[in-house]
Amino acid sequence: MQRWQGLDDVPADQPRSVVAIGVFDGVHYGHRAVVRKAVAHAHRLGVPSVVVTFDPHPDEVVRPGTHPALLSTIDHRCALLAELGADAVCILPFTRELAALSPEAFVDQVLVSRFHAVAVAVGENFRFGHRAAGDPETLTELGAARGFIVDAEPLIAGEGGVWSSTYVRGLVRAGDVAAAAYSLGRAHRVEGTVVHGDHRGRELGYPTANLATTPHAAVPADGVYAARLVVAPYTEHAVTHPAVVSIGTNPTFDGAERRVEAHVLDLHGSSDLDLYGTHVALDFVDRLRGQIRFAGPDALTDLVAQMARDVDAARALLAAGA
């Protein structure tokens, strides 16, 4: 799959294309329906399929300070779109200038001039142009005058309501990563770089990788989770390990800083996995429990005993293929 950073990266000889356009944060089931429709249409016509997405999230530009928690990094988003069969992804920088374009100008400058769109796939809630003046009906009218058709996919509903990025963010925020995975069609992922922490876990017999998460990451609610840690994601050298992840402030030690810490299961010896400075991903499988503050003279003993139970629970859950 080709990846273009902005319109200037698009080849000058780009042929007519079928374009799917949207933010696609998380690439949940609703997003997949839109992209799959574009890919299938492109195959029928014998032309490439192109997905146009935005970075940063439009909300941050239109309403500064309202950047939503992100369900996927750009790298993850592109990897998920590639799995759906897209021939190319164009990451369109969302700027004030882009936000100020009229619907007509946006269509002409992006869909027509660069991608020579023969068809465009969007979700039925897609909005574009200055002050979100354009909708699928507007796009259909503009397309009729410019030689492309529009397919507006209806929203898809699950047991908890319409599948949307906002809905999934709510599940993650509540710690219900299993329900989030159901809506996403995959485990919710948080990425970051492993940094030094207090090294307290090593002293207790459970060394952890402390993550400095990527900006605006949708971090689940405080608690303990069964997860899979992926070293060097999106590369041919990616390796996955079962893990227990603790999120919170370490209340037993009166911590104030919220942290994401992963203990990799079934490693023996401190030299088996040196991750400092490494970019990793955590795929959350299920929540084991909430955060507990242990107190009193037996606090450390009780904490270590609970950590052992967490490890056993996570190992069993992950071994079962959850």
Contacts in CASP RR format, 6 or more apart in sequence:
PFRMAT RR
TARGET T0000
AUTHOR 0000-0000-0000
METHOD contacts of the structure
MODEL  1
MQRWQGLDDVPADQPRSVVAIGVFDGVHYGHRAVVRKAVAHAHRLGVPSV
VVTFDPHPDEVVRPGTHPALLSTIDHRCALLAELGADAVCILPFTRELAA
LSPEAFVDQVLVSRFHAVAVAVGENFRFGHRAAGDPETLTELGAARGFIV
DAEPLIAGEGGVWSSTYVRGLVRAGDVAAAAYSLGRAHRVEGTVVHGDHR
GRELGYPTANLATTPHAAVPADGVYAARLVVAPYTEHAVTHPAVVSIGTN
PTFDGAERRVEAHVLDLHGSSDLDLYGTHVALDFVDRLRGQIRFAGPDAL
TDLVAQMARDVDAARALLAAGA
1 78 0 8 1.000
1 81 0 8 1.000
1 82 0 8 1.000
1 85 0 8 1.000
1 86 0 8 1.000
1 87 0 8 1.000
1 88 0 8 1.000
1 89 0 8 1.000
2 87 0 8 1.000
2 88 0 8 1.000
2 89 0 8 1.000
3 78 0 8 1.000
3 88 0 8 1.000
3 89 0 8 1.000
3 91 0 8 1.000
4 10 0 8 1.000
4 88 0 8 1.000
4 89 0 8 1.000
4 90 0 8 1.000
4 91 0 8 1.000
5 91 0 8 1.000
5 93 0 8 1.000
6 90 0 8 1.000
6 91 0 8 1.000
6 92 0 8 1.000
6 93 0 8 1.000
7 90 0 8 1.000
7 92 0 8 1.000
7 109 0 8 1.000
7 110 0 8 1.000
7 114 0 8 1.000
9 90 0 8 1.000
10 90 0 8 1.000
10 114 0 8 1.000
10 115 0 8 1.000
14 114 0 8 1.000
14 115 0 8 1.000
14 116 0 8 1.000
15 47 0 8 1.000
15 48 0 8 1.000
15 116 0 8 1.000
16 47 0 8 1.000
16 116 0 8 1.000
16 117 0 8 1.000
16 118 0 8 1.000
17 42 0 8 1.000
17 47 0 8 1.000
17 48 0 8 1.000
17 49 0 8 1.000
17 50 0 8 1.000
17 115 0 8 1.000
17 116 0 8 1.000
17 117 0 8 1.000
17 118 0 8 1.000
18 38 0 8 1.000
18 39 0 8 1.000
18 41 0 8 1.000
18 42 0 8 1.000
18 45 0 8 1.000
18 47 0 8 1.000
18 48 0 8 1.000
18 49 0 8 1.000
18 50 0 8 1.000
18 117 0 8 1.000
18 118 0 8 1.000
18 119 0 8 1.000
18 120 0 8 1.000
18 121 0 8 1.000
19 38 0 8 1.000
19 49 0 8 1.000
19 50 0 8 1.000
19 51 0 8 1.000
19 52 0 8 1.000
19 111 0 8 1.000
19 115 0 8 1.000
19 117 0 8 1.000
19 119 0 8 1.000
19 120 0 8 1.000
19 121 0 8 1.000
20 34 0 8 1.000
20 35 0 8 1.000
20 37 0 8 1.000
20 38 0 8 1.000
20 39 0 8 1.000
20 49 0 8 1.000
20 50 0 8 1.000
20 51 0 8 1.000
20 52 0 8 1.000
20 86 0 8 1.000
20 120 0 8 1.000
20 121 0 8 1.000
20 122 0 8 1.000
21 51 0 8 1.000
21 52 0 8 1.000
21 53 0 8 1.000
21 111 0 8 1.000
21 120 0 8 1.000
21 121 0 8 1.000
21 122 0 8 1.000
21 126 0 8 1.000
21 128 0 8 1.000
22 31 0 8 1.000
22 34 0 8 1.000
22 52 0 8 1.000
22 53 0 8 1.000
22 54 0 8 1.000
22 122 0 8 1.000
22 123 0 8 1.000
22 126 0 8 1.000
23 53 0 8 1.000
23 54 0 8 1.000
23 57 0 8 1.000
23 58 0 8 1.000
23 165 0 8 1.000
24 31 0 8 1.000
24 34 0 8 1.000
24 35 0 8 1.000
24 51 0 8 1.000
24 53 0 8 1.000
24 77 0 8 1.000
24 81 0 8 1.000
25 57 0 8 1.000
25 68 0 8 1.000
25 70 0 8 1.000
25 71 0 8 1.000
25 72 0 8 1.000
25 77 0 8 1.000
25 165 0 8 1.000
26 70 0 8 1.000
26 71 0 8 1.000
26 72 0 8 1.000
26 76 0 8 1.000
26 77 0 8 1.000
26 80 0 8 1.000
26 165 0 8 1.000
26 168 0 8 1.000
26 184 0 8 1.000
27 35 0 8 1.000
27 72 0 8 1.000
27 77 0 8 1.000
27 80 0 8 1.000
27 81 0 8 1.000
27 84 0 8 1.000
27 184 0 8 1.000
28 71 0 8 1.000
28 163 0 8 1.000
28 164 0 8 1.000
28 165 0 8 1.000
28 168 0 8 1.000
28 183 0 8 1.000
28 184 0 8 1.000
28 185 0 8 1.000
29 156 0 8 1.000
29 163 0 8 1.000
29 183 0 8 1.000
29 184 0 8 1.000
29 185 0 8 1.000
30 123 0 8 1.000
30 153 0 8 1.000
30 155 0 8 1.000
30 156 0 8 1.000
30 163 0 8 1.000
30 164 0 8 1.000
32 84 0 8 1.000
33 153 0 8 1.000
33 156 0 8 1.000
34 121 0 8 1.000
34 122 0 8 1.000
34 123 0 8 1.000
34 153 0 8 1.000
35 49 0 8 1.000
35 51 0 8 1.000
35 81 0 8 1.000
35 84 0 8 1.000
35 85 0 8 1.000
35 86 0 8 1.000
35 121 0 8 1.000
36 84 0 8 1.000
37 121 0 8 1.000
37 151 0 8 1.000
37 153 0 8 1.000
38 49 0 8 1.000
38 51 0 8 1.000
38 86 0 8 1.000
38 119 0 8 1.000
38 120 0 8 1.000
38 121 0 8 1.000
38 151 0 8 1.000
39 49 0 8 1.000
39 84 0 8 1.000
39 85 0 8 1.000
39 86 0 8 1.000
41 49 0 8 1.000
41 119 0 8 1.000
41 121 0 8 1.000
41 151 0 8 1.000
42 48 0 8 1.000
42 49 0 8 1.000
42 87 0 8 1.000
42 119 0 8 1.000
43 49 0 8 1.000
45 118 0 8 1.000
45 119 0 8 1.000
47 118 0 8 1.000
48 87 0 8 1.000
48 88 0 8 1.000
49 85 0 8 1.000
49 86 0 8 1.000
49 87 0 8 1.000
49 88 0 8 1.000
50 86 0 8 1.000
50 87 0 8 1.000
50 88 0 8 1.000
50 89 0 8 1.000
50 90 0 8 1.000
50 115 0 8 1.000
51 81 0 8 1.000
51 86 0 8 1.000
51 88 0 8 1.000
51 89 0 8 1.000
51 90 0 8 1.000
52 89 0 8 1.000
52 90 0 8 1.000
52 92 0 8 1.000
52 110 0 8 1.000
52 115 0 8 1.000
53 77 0 8 1.000
53 81 0 8 1.000
53 89 0 8 1.000
53 90 0 8 1.000
53 91 0 8 1.000
53 92 0 8 1.000
54 91 0 8 1.000
54 92 0 8 1.000
54 93 0 8 1.000
54 94 0 8 1.000
55 74 0 8 1.000
55 91 0 8 1.000
55 92 0 8 1.000
55 93 0 8 1.000
55 94 0 8 1.000
56 67 0 8 1.000
56 93 0 8 1.000
56 94 0 8 1.000
57 67 0 8 1.000
57 68 0 8 1.000
57 70 0 8 1.000
57 94 0 8 1.000
57 216 0 8 1.000
58 94 0 8 1.000
58 99 0 8 1.000
59 66 0 8 1.000
59 67 0 8 1.000
59 68 0 8 1.000
60 66 0 8 1.000
60 67 0 8 1.000
60 94 0 8 1.000
61 94 0 8 1.000
61 95 0 8 1.000
61 96 0 8 1.000
61 99 0 8 1.000
62 99 0 8 1.000
67 216 0 8 1.000
68 165 0 8 1.000
68 166 0 8 1.000
68 169 0 8 1.000
68 216 0 8 1.000
69 169 0 8 1.000
69 172 0 8 1.000
69 173 0 8 1.000
69 216 0 8 1.000
69 217 0 8 1.000
69 218 0 8 1.000
69 219 0 8 1.000
70 214 0 8 1.000
70 215 0 8 1.000
70 216 0 8 1.000
70 217 0 8 1.000
70 218 0 8 1.000
71 165 0 8 1.000
71 168 0 8 1.000
71 169 0 8 1.000
71 172 0 8 1.000
71 184 0 8 1.000
71 188 0 8 1.000
71 218 0 8 1.000
72 80 0 8 1.000
72 189 0 8 1.000
73 191 0 8 1.000
73 214 0 8 1.000
73 217 0 8 1.000
74 91 0 8 1.000
75 191 0 8 1.000
75 233 0 8 1.000
75 234 0 8 1.000
76 189 0 8 1.000
76 191 0 8 1.000
76 233 0 8 1.000
76 234 0 8 1.000
76 281 0 8 1.000
77 89 0 8 1.000
78 89 0 8 1.000
78 91 0 8 1.000
79 233 0 8 1.000
79 234 0 8 1.000
80 186 0 8 1.000
81 89 0 8 1.000
82 89 0 8 1.000
90 114 0 8 1.000
90 115 0 8 1.000
92 98 0 8 1.000
92 110 0 8 1.000
98 106 0 8 1.000
99 129 0 8 1.000
99 130 0 8 1.000
100 130 0 8 1.000
101 109 0 8 1.000
101 129 0 8 1.000
101 130 0 8 1.000
102 129 0 8 1.000
102 130 0 8 1.000
102 133 0 8 1.000
103 128 0 8 1.000
103 129 0 8 1.000
103 130 0 8 1.000
103 133 0 8 1.000
103 134 0 8 1.000
103 138 0 8 1.000
103 139 0 8 1.000
103 142 0 8 1.000
104 142 0 8 1.000
105 129 0 8 1.000
106 128 0 8 1.000
106 129 0 8 1.000
107 139 0 8 1.000
107 142 0 8 1.000
107 143 0 8 1.000
107 146 0 8 1.000
108 146 0 8 1.000
111 117 0 8 1.000
111 120 0 8 1.000
111 146 0 8 1.000
111 148 0 8 1.000
112 146 0 8 1.000
112 148 0 8 1.000
117 148 0 8 1.000
118 147 0 8 1.000
118 148 0 8 1.000
118 149 0 8 1.000
119 148 0 8 1.000
119 149 0 8 1.000
119 150 0 8 1.000
119 151 0 8 1.000
120 139 0 8 1.000
120 143 0 8 1.000
120 148 0 8 1.000
120 149 0 8 1.000
120 150 0 8 1.000
120 151 0 8 1.000
121 150 0 8 1.000
121 151 0 8 1.000
121 152 0 8 1.000
121 153 0 8 1.000
122 136 0 8 1.000
122 139 0 8 1.000
122 150 0 8 1.000
122 151 0 8 1.000
122 152 0 8 1.000
122 153 0 8 1.000
123 136 0 8 1.000
123 152 0 8 1.000
123 153 0 8 1.000
123 154 0 8 1.000
123 155 0 8 1.000
124 136 0 8 1.000
124 152 0 8 1.000
124 153 0 8 1.000
124 154 0 8 1.000
124 155 0 8 1.000
125 155 0 8 1.000
125 164 0 8 1.000
126 135 0 8 1.000
126 136 0 8 1.000
126 139 0 8 1.000
126 152 0 8 1.000
127 134 0 8 1.000
127 135 0 8 1.000
128 134 0 8 1.000
128 135 0 8 1.000
128 139 0 8 1.000
136 150 0 8 1.000
136 152 0 8 1.000
139 150 0 8 1.000
139 152 0 8 1.000
140 149 0 8 1.000
140 150 0 8 1.000
140 152 0 8 1.000
143 149 0 8 1.000
143 150 0 8 1.000
155 162 0 8 1.000
155 163 0 8 1.000
155 164 0 8 1.000
156 162 0 8 1.000
156 163 0 8 1.000
157 163 0 8 1.000
158 183 0 8 1.000
160 167 0 8 1.000
161 167 0 8 1.000
163 183 0 8 1.000
167 183 0 8 1.000
168 180 0 8 1.000
168 183 0 8 1.000
168 184 0 8 1.000
168 188 0 8 1.000
169 218 0 8 1.000
171 177 0 8 1.000
171 179 0 8 1.000
171 180 0 8 1.000
171 183 0 8 1.000
172 180 0 8 1.000
172 188 0 8 1.000
172 218 0 8 1.000
172 219 0 8 1.000
172 220 0 8 1.000
172 221 0 8 1.000
173 218 0 8 1.000
173 220 0 8 1.000
173 221 0 8 1.000
174 221 0 8 1.000
175 220 0 8 1.000
175 221 0 8 1.000
175 223 0 8 1.000
175 287 0 8 1.000
176 287 0 8 1.000
177 187 0 8 1.000
177 188 0 8 1.000
177 220 0 8 1.000
177 225 0 8 1.000
177 284 0 8 1.000
177 285 0 8 1.000
177 286 0 8 1.000
177 287 0 8 1.000
178 285 0 8 1.000
178 286 0 8 1.000
178 287 0 8 1.000
180 188 0 8 1.000
180 284 0 8 1.000
181 187 0 8 1.000
181 188 0 8 1.000
181 284 0 8 1.000
181 285 0 8 1.000
186 283 0 8 1.000
187 227 0 8 1.000
187 228 0 8 1.000
187 283 0 8 1.000
187 284 0 8 1.000
187 285 0 8 1.000
188 218 0 8 1.000
188 220 0 8 1.000
188 283 0 8 1.000
188 284 0 8 1.000
189 281 0 8 1.000
189 282 0 8 1.000
189 283 0 8 1.000
189 284 0 8 1.000
190 211 0 8 1.000
190 213 0 8 1.000
190 214 0 8 1.000
190 217 0 8 1.000
190 218 0 8 1.000
190 219 0 8 1.000
190 220 0 8 1.000
190 260 0 8 1.000
190 281 0 8 1.000
190 282 0 8 1.000
190 284 0 8 1.000
191 211 0 8 1.000
191 213 0 8 1.000
191 214 0 8 1.000
191 217 0 8 1.000
191 233 0 8 1.000
191 279 0 8 1.000
191 280 0 8 1.000
191 281 0 8 1.000
191 282 0 8 1.000
192 211 0 8 1.000
192 212 0 8 1.000
192 213 0 8 1.000
192 214 0 8 1.000
192 217 0 8 1.000
192 279 0 8 1.000
192 280 0 8 1.000
192 281 0 8 1.000
193 211 0 8 1.000
193 212 0 8 1.000
193 277 0 8 1.000
193 278 0 8 1.000
193 279 0 8 1.000
193 280 0 8 1.000
194 209 0 8 1.000
194 210 0 8 1.000
194 211 0 8 1.000
194 212 0 8 1.000
194 275 0 8 1.000
194 276 0 8 1.000
194 277 0 8 1.000
194 278 0 8 1.000
194 280 0 8 1.000
195 210 0 8 1.000
195 211 0 8 1.000
195 212 0 8 1.000
195 276 0 8 1.000
195 277 0 8 1.000
196 210 0 8 1.000
196 276 0 8 1.000
197 210 0 8 1.000
197 259 0 8 1.000
198 253 0 8 1.000
199 207 0 8 1.000
200 250 0 8 1.000
200 253 0 8 1.000
201 207 0 8 1.000
201 208 0 8 1.000
201 263 0 8 1.000
202 208 0 8 1.000
202 270 0 8 1.000
204 300 0 8 1.000
204 303 0 8 1.000
204 304 0 8 1.000
204 307 0 8 1.000
205 304 0 8 1.000
206 263 0 8 1.000
206 304 0 8 1.000
206 307 0 8 1.000
206 311 0 8 1.000
207 263 0 8 1.000
207 270 0 8 1.000
208 246 0 8 1.000
208 261 0 8 1.000
208 262 0 8 1.000
208 263 0 8 1.000
209 229 0 8 1.000
209 261 0 8 1.000
209 262 0 8 1.000
209 263 0 8 1.000
209 264 0 8 1.000
209 275 0 8 1.000
209 280 0 8 1.000
210 259 0 8 1.000
210 260 0 8 1.000
210 261 0 8 1.000
211 259 0 8 1.000
211 260 0 8 1.000
211 261 0 8 1.000
211 262 0 8 1.000
211 280 0 8 1.000
211 282 0 8 1.000
213 219 0 8 1.000
213 260 0 8 1.000
219 247 0 8 1.000
219 258 0 8 1.000
219 260 0 8 1.000
220 247 0 8 1.000
220 284 0 8 1.000
220 287 0 8 1.000
221 247 0 8 1.000
221 287 0 8 1.000
221 290 0 8 1.000
222 247 0 8 1.000
222 248 0 8 1.000
222 249 0 8 1.000
222 258 0 8 1.000
222 290 0 8 1.000
222 291 0 8 1.000
223 246 0 8 1.000
223 247 0 8 1.000
223 248 0 8 1.000
223 287 0 8 1.000
223 288 0 8 1.000
223 289 0 8 1.000
223 290 0 8 1.000
223 291 0 8 1.000
224 244 0 8 1.000
224 245 0 8 1.000
224 246 0 8 1.000
224 247 0 8 1.000
224 287 0 8 1.000
224 288 0 8 1.000
224 289 0 8 1.000
224 290 0 8 1.000
224 291 0 8 1.000
224 310 0 8 1.000
225 244 0 8 1.000
225 245 0 8 1.000
225 246 0 8 1.000
225 247 0 8 1.000
225 284 0 8 1.000
225 285 0 8 1.000
225 286 0 8 1.000
225 287 0 8 1.000
225 288 0 8 1.000
225 314 0 8 1.000
226 242 0 8 1.000
226 243 0 8 1.000
226 244 0 8 1.000
226 245 0 8 1.000
226 284 0 8 1.000
226 285 0 8 1.000
226 286 0 8 1.000
226 288 0 8 1.000
226 313 0 8 1.000
226 314 0 8 1.000
226 317 0 8 1.000
226 318 0 8 1.000
226 322 0 8 1.000
227 243 0 8 1.000
227 244 0 8 1.000
227 245 0 8 1.000
227 262 0 8 1.000
227 282 0 8 1.000
227 283 0 8 1.000
227 284 0 8 1.000
227 285 0 8 1.000
227 314 0 8 1.000
228 240 0 8 1.000
228 241 0 8 1.000
228 242 0 8 1.000
228 243 0 8 1.000
228 282 0 8 1.000
228 283 0 8 1.000
228 285 0 8 1.000
228 318 0 8 1.000
229 240 0 8 1.000
229 241 0 8 1.000
229 242 0 8 1.000
229 243 0 8 1.000
229 262 0 8 1.000
229 264 0 8 1.000
229 280 0 8 1.000
229 281 0 8 1.000
229 282 0 8 1.000
229 283 0 8 1.000
230 238 0 8 1.000
230 239 0 8 1.000
230 240 0 8 1.000
230 241 0 8 1.000
230 280 0 8 1.000
230 281 0 8 1.000
230 282 0 8 1.000
230 283 0 8 1.000
231 237 0 8 1.000
231 238 0 8 1.000
231 239 0 8 1.000
231 240 0 8 1.000
231 241 0 8 1.000
231 275 0 8 1.000
231 278 0 8 1.000
231 280 0 8 1.000
232 238 0 8 1.000
232 239 0 8 1.000
232 278 0 8 1.000
232 279 0 8 1.000
232 280 0 8 1.000
233 279 0 8 1.000
233 280 0 8 1.000
233 281 0 8 1.000
241 264 0 8 1.000
241 265 0 8 1.000
241 267 0 8 1.000
241 273 0 8 1.000
242 264 0 8 1.000
242 265 0 8 1.000
242 266 0 8 1.000
242 314 0 8 1.000
242 315 0 8 1.000
242 318 0 8 1.000
242 319 0 8 1.000
243 262 0 8 1.000
243 263 0 8 1.000
243 264 0 8 1.000
243 265 0 8 1.000
243 282 0 8 1.000
243 314 0 8 1.000
244 262 0 8 1.000
244 263 0 8 1.000
244 265 0 8 1.000
244 288 0 8 1.000
244 307 0 8 1.000
244 310 0 8 1.000
244 311 0 8 1.000
244 314 0 8 1.000
245 260 0 8 1.000
245 261 0 8 1.000
245 262 0 8 1.000
245 263 0 8 1.000
245 282 0 8 1.000
245 284 0 8 1.000
246 259 0 8 1.000
246 260 0 8 1.000
246 261 0 8 1.000
246 262 0 8 1.000
246 263 0 8 1.000
247 258 0 8 1.000
247 259 0 8 1.000
247 260 0 8 1.000
247 261 0 8 1.000
247 291 0 8 1.000
248 258 0 8 1.000
248 259 0 8 1.000
248 260 0 8 1.000
248 291 0 8 1.000
249 255 0 8 1.000
249 256 0 8 1.000
249 257 0 8 1.000
249 258 0 8 1.000
249 259 0 8 1.000
249 291 0 8 1.000
250 259 0 8 1.000
251 291 0 8 1.000
251 292 0 8 1.000
251 293 0 8 1.000
252 292 0 8 1.000
252 293 0 8 1.000
252 294 0 8 1.000
252 295 0 8 1.000
252 299 0 8 1.000
252 300 0 8 1.000
252 303 0 8 1.000
260 282 0 8 1.000
262 280 0 8 1.000
262 282 0 8 1.000
263 307 0 8 1.000
263 311 0 8 1.000
264 273 0 8 1.000
265 311 0 8 1.000
265 314 0 8 1.000
265 315 0 8 1.000
265 318 0 8 1.000
266 315 0 8 1.000
267 273 0 8 1.000
285 317 0 8 1.000
285 318 0 8 1.000
285 322 0 8 1.000
286 317 0 8 1.000
286 322 0 8 1.000
288 310 0 8 1.000
288 313 0 8 1.000
288 314 0 8 1.000
288 317 0 8 1.000
289 310 0 8 1.000
292 306 0 8 1.000
294 300 0 8 1.000
294 302 0 8 1.000
294 303 0 8 1.000
294 306 0 8 1.000
END
